[in-house]
Amino acid sequence: MKRNVYFIQVDVSSGKDSRVVYLPYTAGVIIANAWKREKVAATYEFKDFIFIRKTVEDVAEEMENPSVVGFSNYCWNTEYNLALASEIKKRYPDCITVFGGHNIPQNTDFLEKYPQIDYLCFGEGEVTFGALLEAFDSGNAENVPNIAYRKNGEVFMSETKSICMPDYASPYLDGWFDPILEKYPHIEFNTILETSRGCPNHCAYCDWGPLMEKIRFFSLEKVLAEIEWIGRNKIRFVWGADANFGIGKNDLTIADALVAAKEKYGYPERVRINYSKGNSERVREIVRRFNRKGIDREGATISLQSLSPVVLENIGRKNMSLEKFREHFSVYHEEGLQVYSELILGLPGETYDSFVDGICKLFEIGQHFIFEVYHCIVLPNSELGQKEYIKKHGIKTSRSEIVRFHCATDAYYIPEKIDIITETAAMPCADWQSSSLFAGFTQAMHACGLLRCFAVYAFHELGKGYRSFYEGLMEYIESGNAPFTNELYQTVKDSFTKLAEGVNPRFFVPFAGNLVWDHYEYMFISISRDYEKFYSEMMPYLRSVIDDENILSQLLKYQKAVLRRPDEETCECETEYDFYDYFRNIYVNKYTALKKGKFKTVFTDSNPVGNWEDFGKFVVWYGKMGSKSYKDTIEVS
């Protein structure tokens, strides 16, 4: 009789009532390769992928005499996996549990800490898991490289070897996911597309480079066939797993295949890609082709992580010059293409001043729209996660619950935990909280566009720096002169105090749907509905910055008109200045003086939404910050 095998890859947001779920790609590729081994196929029966987050009791109850259970671990499912492994061991003491994945440190710590784990796999699991299954049958598992295990009450590690196959069997093409699609016809599936593996960079906060530093490009024929499978099976969203898409010579062909699948099948609807820092022309061409078909979720990625030379030195990263960044932003915006930037807060060497100045420098070089600020988390296999590095840079963390945005809270939720850096030798915790607040505030006010027009005008015409403008505004709000805005502001401010203490608050906006929002989205949506009250509260501060009452009143008229709102497909305003041409040129780093005259500006929303729930979903969530918060068709006469 064959022995039963299960594999677990559960995402944090996939509950039993979820309508959108990721296919378990990591588990799938490991099983697809294990079952290429004749001995494994002859000895074991693969029973099921566990990828929907049911209660651990229900999952264990549904299992049929499991002999081996594999667990794929990242920060979003490790706590669930540990709880499920305990439940399985309680019911099936002889079952062998095998843990692997990026969240498993490359040592024996997990075995020593968690008795419900029998084996650890290090590195890429496609070879190791299959070898372990063969070894379990023959009784000599300790001879398998890249594992840790228990024997006679003691913990051992086997030999470490670099095992990297040039290519892997495909769970899509080999039919491993077909039963899932048949079993869950009511679910819309997302998935992972992997066209290469590895990263040549060694950024201290990341574990891609240290674990897989050499890039291997997978068979183009296989990748194209997988894209065809994705389109034919109506997979809704594709997350590109490559660290540097655009670096490979075949990447334009792969991008064309994704576009062709969208044209042929209507799927995938959207893709999210991690683009290469190099090969800018190739990346730009990929973004152009995606943009023409509306398939790319966020556009090109131009990530800086930090603009501090000290930080970049500490994390082993090199950025292009600010002038080069400016050039890229200009070209993308000139062509009407989205370009997304990110910063990481909490990196060693960052101070409040350098971080805030970095955000404002982004505005100065032309990134007024899509920027994200991530709190730095400690990954166990990154350089930043090592004890010596932590001690050297005075790193302190807060262990807090992961909150997944744009999801409803699941009834069967086992909290997943991450270690967020909240203090370093250069940034005390209080400064980390202030930096977090400045980031969230400028995301709402500038990237989402609520006060962008005022800040840009004040910078270019009055010499008012962005930092001075927004820090002054924050002081004004805290003074008590803006009670509506201050209530939202204080809620966000308090959330960072709680996060430093290990509590990660959730933000809800009842009129925009039963979803969890990020802090800046919460502010933006709440203000958008009551924007007359908001602008009324802001006017005293804005008058202190812009003392020309005529300019101020017309800027206000333009700023309000350009914002998208439910049930407002078209609006118009008459001004004495051509604000549209003025801001359009600034956004592509081609400043021209503000033209005076008589101008009628007509604003049209080409995709109007009819209610605040759709506004939250399509403008804020799908629109991804300020790229979609403004009306997109503007005519001036």
PyMOL commands that set and color helices and strands:
alter all, ss='L'
color gray80, all
select helices_A, chain A and resi 25-34+38-43+56-62+78-91+109-113+125-138+141-143+178-183+208-211+220-232+251-265+280-292+309-315+322-334+352-364+383-385+387-392+429-447+452-462+466-481+483-500+510-512+519-529+531-545+549-562+579-587+612-621+625-627
alter helices_A, ss='H'
color red, helices_A
select strands_A, chain A and resi 3-8+20-22+44-50+66-72+96-100+119-121+147-151+154-157+188-193+196-197+216-217+237-240+270-272+300-301+339-345+370-375+396-401+417-423+570-577+596-604+633-636
alter strands_A, ss='S'
color yellow, strands_A
deselect
rebuild
show_as cartoon
